[in-house]
Amino acid sequence: MKTAFLKMFFVVGLALVIFLSTLDPLQSTNPREKPKAPPLNFHLSVNGTSKSILVTVETEREVKIRWCYQHGICAGGRSLTLNPANATSTLLHLPHVLPCICVQVYYTNADAKRNSMCPFVNSPDAARDVLHSSDVAPFDSSLRWRALCPTNNLQISASLCWMHEAQLCTLVSNSTLKGTKIGSVITYDTSSVDKHPQMCLQLSLHQSQRNFCNFTADDSTWEASAEPSQRSVSVHLRSPSSAAFSAQLCVLRSGRCAARGAVVTVRLEGKDTLVVPLHAIADKPCVQVWRSDPALQGRRVLCPDYSPSKRSLFAVAALFAFTILVLLVTCCRSSAGCTADWFHIQKPVLLVCSSDQLPQISAVCALASVLEGELGATVHMTLWSKNSSSPSGSRAGVADLGPLPWLYGQWDAVQEADGSILIIWSPEAKQAYQKWKEVEKDKCGGEDEATDTAVIRPVFTAALSCLKGALQESKSQRVSIVYFEGLGHRRDIPKLFRSFPCFCIPQHFSGLLQELAGTRSHVSSRGRCWTRLLLKMLSLKLSRQLERRLKTQSPEIDVEETVAKTKTLGFSPVISYLSRTRVET
């Protein structure tokens, strides 16, 4: 039994050996093991100016290409798929040229080996972009600098600098800051730094620098300003707490401020001034100021303005202008005909009075006397108009023609001569306008001629009809409305006539002169600027003269006094009217 079992076992084993010997050796491999991929070769062509990389692959299979930041593992960046059947190369565009940027090329299967190359490890352009792609943020009493690449192999130095207005940051001596590196972050302690908005952190890497100004005005604990004098520079200090401050002259050279002279120190609490003596003003030195006790790291570089003071230049200009003004005024006062030499009104002026009240009549006479006596204008008005028997008058007067024909004739004559018409407005004019508006006559009637003012009222009523005709014809006809300050108001003028130029006398006397002069007035001046100046001076002078005359007129003034003043001015036609008013009173 036992022998038979051994024989059977021997036969089975021999048959198994014979079967195995007949199998294909290649079929003995692990069926789960995939065939190995062929080697993948690629080349990089770097263009640092355009920040691009040309990737060329040597394979017939489809591959993936990506750029990334190497932080132990390659992360970030972008990837694309390249089919060699269509193209064997592609161009990668980079945001920065950094030493940690690498390019990976690999087959598309999930567990494909990734072949990497980092072309900017030793590139000089990479150092510049390391600074420009980084940022600084304040954190407690420190500044944290964060980069896109690890900082372990970066030799970065940090110092303080003072930023000027021209974006020039002057390096502060003995202001190097030590940083703590953790990954891609370096932390700089600023607890003992003078935190002024112009105090900046300057980072340097391989001859490349970048400035970070992260302090604000709220961080600063003291104030300083510099002002030059003849032999010194005054530094004005202000500190809410007791501290010692030092100052020293320095000269800006090659991004630094080279110290000059001795250090001046003062202890203060509140306000004080440090006086730093000047040795040579030719170099136009600056002054560096710092808090020395308790000490703060960093020095403020203050550069005073050594150019002439703006206040001095303004004072000189004002003195020159004042001198010229005094000379012109003196010239005009010393010569009676100074005004007529360069400015006079050649065209006639028609004055239409609207009130029979004594203050209004006196004010109209004062205005007429200034226009005729000072500016040489030919003034026509009913109070001055004489009859034809007058020795000095060649034309028919109001007594010869009557009020209405006289006004129409004068209106047409002044218009033909391109002259000006001044309508004197008053509270009485407002009442007359309301009555005229109710009657609405095209031509002035004679209803009011029987009143105690047989000239003024009908002439003014006729002037209203002429004004209405000018508006209907859309022609200004060089007509202006005038009212006297204290004797009238702009609101008394109807809206219908407010399209005409309106002047308050003497406040707007300068504007009235310009309106009377127009563009055809005779102004003998070499330049417009001098013309405006002289006209302004003349307006001021005549305005004051007219204001003095108006102040002498008041509702309580005695008629005798007004008659006497009228005689002095040579306006005899008014005398009879004022005398008649006194008798009737």
Disulfide bonds with the S-S distance in Angstrom:
Cys68-Cys74 1.41
Cys100-Cys149 1.79
Cys102-Cys118 1.76
Cys161-Cys169 1.93
Cys200-Cys213 1.84
Cys250-Cys257 1.93
Cys286-Cys303 2.04
